[in-house]
Amino acid sequence: MVLVSFDRQWRMNFLRHCLIFFGLLLLPSTVLGQTTVYLTPAEALKLVFKDSKEVVSEKKTLSADEKTAVEKKIGSKPAKDTWNFYIARTGNRVDGYALIDNEIGKTEPITFLTAIFPDGSVKAVEILVFRESHGGEVHEERFKKQFAGKKADNPVRAGQDINNISGATLSSRAVSVGVKRALTLWDVFYGKK
């Protein structure tokens, strides 16, 4: 009788462990701890505007006509109407602008910052949070530096204008789409003055 009970207990434990193991495989990567935080928003702003005296936040809202223009230029709808830009200043001089945004990689959002010079060209791209198990190579400088100097009128397409990183194709596309959106929004809000 004890032998049968032990055998049954062993089978139950084995079954329980199998269910836990296979259940973990089905969980999203964020639950499994695949999220990598490279920079906080404050750290990223300080990094890209280290010589500026102040960085202030400014909310901008797209009008219906502006939204249509942005959709046409980027080829998709912007996720929202209101955007929070950061403006770096030293005295009365504007040193640059930044937008912190999210774009879906394979299944999870990638949070990144696009820093823009006053002339509308990309100063830097910084990955703040990467939430996928693959594709984190977009954080590497060799990928991010490809965006430097790009403007709203330049094509910014991964695999064509921006070299993809092998094994990070979807992440490369996501960051490229996000940078193009940031440049287009900057152009609408600040470039037409």
C-alpha positions as CSV (number, residue, x, y, z in Angstrom):
1,M,0.0,0.0,0.0
2,V,2.8,2.5,0.8
3,L,4.6,1.6,-2.4
4,V,1.4,2.4,-4.4
5,S,1.0,5.7,-2.6
6,F,4.6,6.7,-3.2
7,D,4.3,5.8,-6.9
8,R,1.1,7.9,-7.1
9,Q,2.7,10.8,-5.3
10,W,5.8,10.7,-7.6
11,R,3.5,10.7,-10.7
12,M,1.5,13.7,-9.3
13,N,4.7,15.7,-8.6
14,F,6.1,14.8,-12.1
15,L,2.9,16.0,-13.7
16,R,2.8,19.2,-11.6
17,H,6.5,20.0,-12.6
18,C,5.7,19.3,-16.3
19,L,2.7,21.7,-16.2
20,I,4.8,24.4,-14.5
21,F,7.6,24.0,-17.0
22,F,5.5,24.1,-20.1
23,G,3.3,26.9,-18.6
24,L,6.4,29.0,-18.2
25,L,7.3,28.5,-21.8
26,L,3.9,30.1,-22.8
27,L,4.3,33.2,-20.6
28,P,5.2,36.5,-22.3
29,S,8.8,37.4,-22.2
30,T,8.1,40.3,-19.8
31,V,6.8,37.9,-17.2
32,L,10.0,35.8,-17.6
33,G,12.2,38.8,-16.9
34,Q,13.3,39.5,-20.4
35,T,12.8,43.3,-19.9
36,T,16.1,45.2,-20.1
37,V,16.1,48.8,-18.9
38,Y,19.1,50.6,-20.4
39,L,18.2,54.1,-19.3
40,T,15.5,56.0,-17.5
41,P,14.0,58.9,-19.3
42,A,15.9,61.3,-17.1
43,E,19.2,59.5,-17.8
44,A,18.6,59.5,-21.5
45,L,17.7,63.2,-21.6
46,K,20.8,64.0,-19.6
47,L,23.0,61.8,-21.9
48,V,21.8,63.5,-25.2
49,F,21.6,67.0,-23.8
50,K,24.6,67.0,-21.4
51,D,25.7,70.6,-22.2
52,S,22.2,72.1,-22.0
53,K,21.2,74.1,-18.9
54,E,17.6,73.0,-18.8
55,V,15.2,70.5,-20.4
56,V,11.5,71.3,-20.3
57,S,8.6,69.3,-21.4
58,E,6.0,70.5,-23.9
59,K,2.7,68.8,-24.9
60,K,1.8,69.1,-28.5
61,T,-1.5,68.0,-30.1
62,L,-2.1,67.2,-33.7
63,S,-5.0,68.9,-35.5
64,A,-7.1,66.8,-37.8
65,D,-5.2,68.1,-40.9
66,E,-1.8,67.6,-39.2
67,K,-2.8,64.0,-38.3
68,T,-3.7,63.3,-41.9
69,A,-0.4,64.7,-43.1
70,V,1.6,62.6,-40.6
71,E,-0.3,59.5,-41.6
72,K,0.4,60.1,-45.2
73,K,4.1,60.7,-44.6
74,I,4.8,57.8,-42.3
75,G,2.4,55.4,-43.9
76,S,0.4,54.6,-40.8
77,K,-1.7,56.2,-38.1
78,P,0.1,57.8,-35.2
79,A,-0.8,56.0,-32.0
80,K,-2.1,59.1,-30.3
81,D,-3.0,62.7,-30.9
82,T,-1.0,64.3,-28.1
83,W,2.8,64.0,-27.8
84,N,5.2,65.1,-25.1
85,F,8.3,66.7,-26.6
86,Y,11.3,67.7,-24.5
87,I,13.1,70.9,-25.4
88,A,16.7,71.5,-24.3
89,R,17.8,75.1,-23.8
90,T,20.8,77.1,-22.7
91,G,19.5,80.6,-22.0
92,N,17.3,81.6,-24.9
93,R,19.0,79.2,-27.3
94,V,17.3,75.9,-28.2
95,D,19.9,73.1,-28.1
96,G,17.6,70.4,-29.4
97,Y,14.4,68.4,-29.0
98,A,13.6,64.9,-28.0
99,L,10.6,62.5,-28.1
100,I,10.3,59.4,-26.0
101,D,8.1,56.9,-27.7
102,N,7.2,53.2,-28.0
103,E,7.0,51.0,-31.0
104,I,6.0,47.3,-31.0
105,G,8.9,44.9,-31.9
106,K,7.7,41.4,-32.4
107,T,5.2,41.4,-29.6
108,E,6.3,43.9,-27.0
109,P,6.9,47.6,-27.1
110,I,10.4,49.0,-27.4
111,T,10.8,52.3,-25.6
112,F,13.3,54.7,-27.2
113,L,14.3,58.4,-27.3
114,T,14.9,60.3,-30.6
115,A,17.0,63.4,-30.0
116,I,16.7,66.0,-32.8
117,F,18.9,69.0,-33.5
118,P,17.2,72.4,-34.0
119,D,17.6,72.0,-37.8
120,G,15.4,68.9,-37.6
121,S,18.1,66.2,-38.1
122,V,18.6,63.3,-35.8
123,K,21.2,63.9,-33.1
124,A,20.9,60.5,-31.4
125,V,18.7,57.5,-30.8
126,E,18.8,55.8,-27.4
127,I,17.0,52.6,-26.5
128,L,15.5,53.0,-23.0
129,V,13.7,49.7,-22.4
130,F,13.8,46.5,-24.5
131,R,11.2,43.9,-23.6
132,E,11.8,41.0,-26.0
133,S,13.9,37.9,-25.7
134,H,15.5,38.5,-29.1
135,G,16.5,41.6,-31.1
136,G,18.2,43.6,-28.3
137,E,21.1,44.3,-30.7
138,V,19.2,47.5,-31.7
139,H,20.7,48.9,-28.5
140,E,24.2,48.7,-30.1
141,E,25.9,51.9,-31.3
142,R,26.5,50.4,-34.8
143,F,22.8,50.3,-35.4
144,K,21.8,53.6,-33.7
145,K,24.4,55.7,-35.4
146,Q,22.8,55.0,-38.8
147,F,20.0,57.5,-37.9
148,A,22.4,60.4,-37.3
149,G,21.7,63.3,-39.6
150,K,18.4,61.9,-41.0
151,K,15.6,64.4,-41.4
152,A,11.8,64.1,-41.9
153,D,12.1,64.2,-45.7
154,N,14.7,61.4,-45.7
155,P,13.6,57.8,-46.1
156,V,14.2,55.9,-42.9
157,R,13.3,52.3,-43.7
158,A,15.0,49.3,-42.1
159,G,16.4,47.0,-44.7
160,Q,16.7,49.8,-47.3
161,D,18.0,53.0,-45.8
162,I,18.9,51.6,-42.5
163,N,20.8,48.3,-42.3
164,N,19.0,45.6,-40.4
165,I,20.8,43.7,-37.7
166,S,20.7,40.0,-38.4
167,G,18.4,38.3,-35.8
168,A,16.9,41.7,-35.0
169,T,14.9,42.4,-38.1
170,L,11.6,43.2,-36.4
171,S,13.3,45.3,-33.7
172,S,15.2,47.2,-36.5
173,R,12.0,47.9,-38.3
174,A,10.3,49.0,-35.1
175,V,13.0,51.5,-34.2
176,S,13.1,52.8,-37.8
177,V,9.3,53.4,-37.9
178,G,9.5,55.2,-34.5
179,V,12.4,57.5,-35.6
180,K,10.5,58.4,-38.8
181,R,7.4,59.2,-36.7
182,A,9.5,61.3,-34.3
183,L,11.0,63.3,-37.2
184,T,7.7,63.8,-38.9
185,L,6.0,65.0,-35.7
186,W,9.0,67.3,-35.0
187,D,8.6,68.7,-38.6
188,V,4.8,69.3,-38.0
189,F,5.2,71.0,-34.6
190,Y,8.5,72.8,-34.9
191,G,9.9,72.6,-38.4
192,K,7.3,74.7,-40.1
193,K,7.9,77.9,-38.0
